[in-house]
Amino acid sequence: MEEPRLDSLYQQLILEHYRAPKNKREMDDPSVEVHLANPVCGDEIRLQLKVEGDHISDVSFVGQGCSISQAAVSMMTALLKGRSLSEADSLAERFKEMMHGDEAASKDRAMGDLRALAGVSKFPVRIKCALLGFDALQQAMGKAGSE
């Protein structure tokens, strides 16, 4: 009986992040920037990171797409500020595990609002939408690590 209410709460959270995304703005002088698009559905984001030492001091994005892609990147950016690159990479890997059906990942409190997207794993065609921001994050961290 509790599950339908939780699903409703998660849907509401996804829509909130879609309608009023966190950190959706242009960043002045980012350390690294990655642009990714999903040609199948039209999702597109440009992720910008400011990296100081081995920590993400600021993160932002601009883009357009479905509610899942835009909400996922909004939720992701809200969790990244102040984290080390290693912590950010762990978060990305954990999210990917959740998208591939890992129940433990979907209950991990460290995932924050991202847990609301666990149900996406039941819709294979939408998984790429949810992963777009994390794919951009991992590319951006790769660039940041090589500079």
N, C-alpha and C positions, 0 to 999 in steps of 0.2 A: 504494500500500500504506500509505503514511503517513496518507492522508486519513481512513480509518475510525478510526484511533487519535486523530486530532485532533478528529473529530466526537464521539468518546466523551469526550475531555477537556473539550470545550466543554459537552456535556450535563451533565457532572459539575459544572462551574463554575456553570452556570445553577442547578442544584439546590442547590448550596451557598449561593448568594445568596438563593434562595427560602426555604430552611430556616432560615438564620441571616442575615437581611438586615442590611446596614450602615445605620446611622443611622435605624433604625426606632424612633422615640420621639416623644413630645410635646416641643416646644421651649418653654421659658419665653420669653415676650416676643419672638416673631419680628417682623422688620421687615415681612414680607409673607407672606401665606398664600393658597394657591389650592386649591380642591377641584374635582376632575374625576372623572367617571365615564363608563364605556363601557356604555350600557344594553344593547347587543347581547349582551355576555358577562358583565356584572356586575362587571368590574374597577372599582376605586375607589381613589383616593388623595387625600390632603391633603398638599400639599408646603409646607414652611415654610422660609423663608430669613431669615437675619440678614445684612443688608447694611450694611457700614461703608465709607463713601466709595463707591468703585466696585468693591469686592471683596466676595465672599461669605465671611463669616467663619464661618458655621455653616449647616448644612442638615440637615433631617430630614424624615421622612414617616411617616404612618400610613395604613393601607389594607388592602385585601384584594383577592384576585383570583387569576388563573392564575399559574403559575410564570413565564411570560414577562413579564407586566406587573410583577410584584413583583421579579423578579431584575433587570430593566432599570432600575427606579428605584433599587434598591440599588446597582447598579454605577455609575449616574449620580451618586448622592450621594457615593460614595467618591471620585469624580474632581473634584467641584466645590469642596470646601473650599479657601479661599485663592485661588481663581481670580478674575480680574476678570470683570465682567459681560460684557465683550466676548469674553473667552476662553470663558465659559460659552455664549454665543450661538453662537460658532464650533463648539463641541463639539456643540450641539444640531443645527446645520445639517449638520455632518458625519455625525452619526448618521442623520439623515433621508435623506441621500444614500445611506448604506449600506443603509437599509431599502428604498430604491428601486433596489437592484441595483448600485450603484457599487462595482466591485471594488477600486479604489484606496482607497476609504474603509474597506473591510473589512480592508485590510492596514496601515492607518495606526496606528502604535504609540501615538500620542497617545490613541487610543480605549481603551486599556487592556483591561480585562475585557469591555467592550462588544462587542469583536470576536467574542466567543463567540455573539452573537446574529445574526451575518451570515446564517445559514441561514434565519432567519425571513422574509427577503425573498422566499423561494420559496413562501410561504404567505400570499397577500394578506389573507385573513381574520384573520390573527394580527398583521399589521403594526400595526394600531391598538392592540393590546395593548402592543407594544413601545414605541410612541410616546407612550403616555399620560403618562408621567413628563416627557418632553421637552416635550410640549404644555403641561403645568402649569408647567414651568420657564420657558418663553418668556412665558407669561401673567404669572407672578410677576415676571420681570425687567421686563416692561412696566409693571407696577404700581410696582415699586421705582424705575424711571426717572422716573415721573410724580409721585413724592412729594417 
